[in-house]
Amino acid sequence: MITSLFRKSTPVNYALVILLAAAFYILYRIGNATGDDSADPLVNQIGIFAFVIGSMFVANFIIKKNSLSRDSSYTVLFVLLFLLFFPSIFEKPNLILANFFVLLGLRRLISLHSLKSAKEKVFDASLWIFVATLFHFWCILFIGLVFISILFHISRDYRNWILPFLAFFAIAAVFILLAFAIDKTWIGHFLNGMQTDVSIDYFTNVKENIAISVYASVALFFTASMFMTLSGRPLVLQTSYKKIIASFMIAIVIFVISPNKSNEVLIFTVAPLAFMATSHIELLQERIKQEITLALVIVCSLLLFFYQL
């Protein structure tokens, strides 16, 4: 029944997901309200929510535009469900913005298989990733995905390998100019983000421990499914799926090495995992297996969301 509802891509489905996202966002804000919330204007909260919704639909666009999914709305649903594993993400605007810009870059890289406007796509993807880096420094690791994409599709033209560096200098120049014109402390804040921290001593909160353990189990299941079925997928789509897997692995590395570590840094894994979950659901032939898989993810996400309020 649940899978039937989201099997088709309709405005009703998307409206339902947006309403659910709004409800959970409001519930979290109410459940975690403090005396300091008055300092966070309503327009800022609406802006954060808008970028959350924007990330869902950029992810949905990526998988549908590149024929990685049937005409379903599973992806936006899975993005929402995986975000609910770590509801404190709603209080991390920098991570939400960084993730949004990474997805804009990923959108260009996944579409590179068509070889249309290849140079523009490489430059745009690099540009968006470097913009994301301004909000969370270690997003810079996603530039590795740009070079992987070049290697897969357009490695023979040496000019393609130079484009990411041009994008870097463009963003660096704009950022430095803005920092000197508006607030020089931006530079110090950015440099502080370059630190690494591979310690796991932040795992002291029982709720966070349970959330990350369940999420890791779900991620392992869908990632294993993708690896096991990759060779049987259409050859023309295999490089796209490999880029999705690579983006997920890069996101894990970002989580491991980021300073001020918390579960919210796993936001960069959400969209790639949603892609793999959508692929798994659509690949299953038996309706009962689809229902059980989706129901389990829904139950886990809801229980963990309300447990962490």
C-alpha positions in Angstrom: 0.0 0.0 0.0 2.8 2.4 0.9 4.8 1.6 -2.2 1.7 2.0 -4.3 1.3 5.5 -3.1 4.8 6.6 -4.1 5.2 4.4 -7.1 4.1 7.3 -9.3 5.5 10.8 -9.5 2.5 13.1 -9.0 2.0 16.6 -7.5 0.0 15.0 -4.7 2.9 12.8 -3.7 5.3 15.8 -3.7 2.9 17.9 -1.8 2.5 15.2 0.8 6.2 14.9 1.3 6.6 18.7 1.7 3.7 18.7 4.2 5.3 15.9 6.2 8.7 17.6 6.1 7.1 20.9 7.3 5.3 19.0 10.1 8.5 17.3 11.3 10.5 20.5 11.0 7.9 22.4 13.2 7.8 19.5 15.7 11.5 19.5 16.1 11.6 23.3 16.5 8.9 23.1 19.1 10.4 20.1 20.9 13.8 21.8 21.1 12.7 25.4 21.7 14.9 27.4 24.1 15.0 31.0 25.3 17.6 31.7 22.5 15.2 30.9 19.7 14.0 34.5 19.6 17.4 35.4 18.2 16.7 33.1 15.2 14.3 35.1 13.0 11.4 33.4 11.3 12.8 34.2 7.9 16.0 32.3 8.8 14.0 29.2 9.8 11.9 29.4 6.6 15.1 29.8 4.6 16.7 26.7 6.2 13.5 24.7 5.5 13.5 25.9 1.9 17.0 24.6 1.3 16.0 21.2 2.9 13.1 21.0 0.4 15.3 22.2 -2.4 17.8 19.4 -1.6 15.1 16.8 -1.8 14.0 18.0 -5.2 17.5 18.4 -6.6 18.1 14.8 -5.6 14.9 13.8 -7.2 15.8 15.7 -10.4 19.2 13.9 -10.5 17.8 10.4 -10.4 14.9 11.0 -12.8 16.7 13.2 -15.4 19.4 10.6 -15.8 17.0 7.6 -16.0 18.3 6.1 -12.8 14.7 5.7 -11.5 11.3 4.9 -12.9 8.7 7.6 -12.7 8.3 7.4 -8.9 8.6 9.7 -5.9 10.6 7.3 -3.7 13.7 9.4 -3.8 12.1 12.5 -2.1 10.5 10.2 0.5 13.8 8.4 1.3 15.7 11.7 1.6 13.1 12.9 4.1 13.2 9.6 6.0 17.0 9.5 6.3 17.0 13.1 7.5 14.7 12.1 10.3 17.4 9.8 11.6 19.3 12.9 12.7 16.7 15.7 13.2 19.3 18.0 14.8 20.4 18.6 11.2 17.6 21.2 11.1 19.8 23.3 13.4 22.9 23.2 11.2 22.3 25.7 8.3 25.9 25.5 7.2 25.7 21.7 6.6 22.3 22.1 4.9 23.7 24.7 2.5 26.9 22.8 1.9 24.8 19.7 1.1 22.6 21.6 -1.3 25.5 22.9 -3.3 27.2 19.5 -3.4 24.0 18.1 -4.9 24.1 20.9 -7.5 27.6 19.7 -8.4 26.5 16.0 -8.4 23.7 16.9 -10.7 26.2 18.1 -13.3 28.6 15.2 -12.8 25.9 12.4 -13.2 24.7 14.0 -16.4 28.2 14.0 -17.8 27.6 10.5 -19.4 25.7 12.3 -22.2 28.9 14.1 -23.2 26.8 17.2 -24.1 28.5 20.4 -22.9 31.0 18.3 -21.1 33.4 21.2 -20.3 30.6 23.4 -18.9 29.4 20.5 -16.7 32.9 19.9 -15.3 33.4 23.6 -14.6 30.0 24.0 -13.0 30.3 21.0 -10.9 33.7 22.1 -9.6 32.3 25.6 -8.9 29.4 24.3 -6.9 31.6 21.9 -4.9 34.0 24.8 -4.0 31.0 26.9 -3.0 30.0 24.0 -0.7 33.5 24.1 0.7 32.9 27.6 2.0 30.2 26.2 4.3 32.0 23.0 5.3 35.6 22.8 4.3 35.9 19.0 3.9 33.3 19.1 1.1 36.5 19.8 -0.9 36.9 16.0 -1.1 34.0 15.9 -3.5 36.4 17.4 -6.1 37.7 13.9 -6.3 34.4 12.9 -7.8 35.0 15.5 -10.5 38.2 13.8 -11.5 36.6 10.4 -11.4 33.9 11.6 -13.8 36.5 13.1 -16.1 38.4 9.8 -16.0 35.2 7.9 -16.9 34.0 10.1 -19.8 36.4 12.8 -21.1 39.9 12.0 -20.0 41.6 12.3 -23.4 41.3 16.1 -23.5 43.8 17.6 -21.2 41.8 20.8 -20.9 39.2 19.0 -18.9 41.7 18.3 -16.1 42.5 22.0 -15.8 38.9 23.2 -15.4 38.5 22.3 -11.7 41.6 24.4 -10.9 40.1 27.3 -12.8 36.9 27.0 -10.8 39.0 26.9 -7.6 40.7 30.2 -8.4 37.5 31.8 -9.4 35.7 30.9 -6.1 38.9 31.7 -4.0 39.2 35.2 -5.6 35.5 36.0 -5.1 35.6 34.7 -1.5 38.7 36.7 -0.5 37.3 39.9 -2.1 34.0 39.5 -0.3 35.8 38.7 3.0 37.9 41.9 2.8 34.9 44.0 1.8 32.4 42.6 4.4 34.0 40.7 7.2 37.6 39.6 7.4 36.8 37.0 10.1 35.3 34.8 7.4 38.9 33.9 6.4 39.8 32.8 9.9 36.6 30.8 10.3 37.3 29.1 6.9 40.9 28.2 7.9 39.7 26.7 11.2 37.5 24.4 9.3 40.6 22.8 7.7 41.4 20.9 10.9 40.8 17.2 11.0 39.6 15.0 13.9 39.3 11.2 13.5 38.5 10.6 17.2 35.3 9.0 18.1 35.0 10.4 21.6 31.8 12.2 20.7 29.9 9.0 20.9 28.8 9.7 24.5 25.1 10.3 23.8 23.0 7.2 24.0 20.4 8.6 21.5 23.1 9.5 19.0 24.7 6.0 19.4 21.4 4.3 18.6 20.6 6.6 15.7 24.0 6.1 14.0 23.9 2.4 14.6 20.5 1.9 13.0 21.5 4.3 10.1 24.7 2.4 9.6 22.8 -0.9 9.3 20.3 0.6 6.8 23.2 2.1 4.8 25.1 -1.2 4.8 22.0 -3.0 3.5 21.3 -0.6 0.6 25.0 -0.3 -0.3 25.5 -4.0 -0.4 22.4 -4.3 -2.6 23.8 -1.8 -5.0 27.2 -3.6 -5.2 25.5 -7.0 -5.7 23.2 -5.8 -8.5 25.6 -3.3 -10.2 26.8 -5.7 -12.9 23.3 -6.6 -13.9 22.2 -3.0 -14.5 22.2 -1.5 -18.0 25.8 -0.8 -19.1 25.1 2.8 -20.0 24.0 3.5 -16.5 26.7 1.7 -14.6 29.1 4.7 -14.5 26.4 6.8 -13.0 25.8 4.2 -10.3 29.5 4.1 -9.6 29.6 7.8 -9.2 26.7 7.5 -6.7 28.6 4.9 -4.7 31.8 7.0 -4.9 29.9 10.1 -3.6 28.6 8.0 -0.7 32.1 6.8 0.2 33.5 10.4 0.0 30.7 11.5 2.3 31.7 8.8 4.9 35.3 10.0 4.7 34.1 13.6 5.3 32.2 12.4 8.4 35.3 10.5 9.7 37.8 13.4 9.4 35.6 16.4 10.1 36.3 18.4 13.3 33.4 19.0 15.7 32.1 15.6 14.7 28.4 14.9 15.1 25.8 12.8 13.4 24.6 15.8 11.4 27.8 15.6 9.2 26.2 12.4 7.8 23.9 14.7 5.8 26.2 14.3 2.8 25.4 10.5 2.7 21.6 11.1 2.6 21.1 11.7 -1.1 23.4 9.0 -2.4 21.8 6.5 0.1 18.3 7.7 -1.1 19.4 6.9 -4.7 20.5 3.4 -3.7 17.4 2.8 -1.6 15.2 3.9 -4.5 17.1 1.6 -6.9 16.7 -1.3 -4.5 12.9 -0.8 -4.0 12.3 -0.5 -7.8 14.4 -3.6 -8.5 12.4 -5.8 -6.2 9.8 -7.8 -8.1 7.7 -9.0 -5.1 5.4 -6.3 -3.7 5.6 -7.8 -0.2 9.3 -7.3 -0.1 9.0 -3.7 -1.3 6.4 -3.0 1.4 8.5 -4.6 4.2 11.6 -2.8 3.2 9.9 0.6 3.0 7.9 0.0 6.1 11.0 -0.8 8.1 12.8 2.4 7.0 9.7 4.4 7.9 9.4 2.8 11.3 13.1 3.3 12.1 13.1 6.9 11.0 9.9 7.8 13.0 11.0 6.1 16.1 14.4 7.7 16.1 13.0 11.1 15.3 10.6 11.1 18.2 13.2 9.4 20.5 15.6 12.4 19.8 13.1 15.2 20.3 
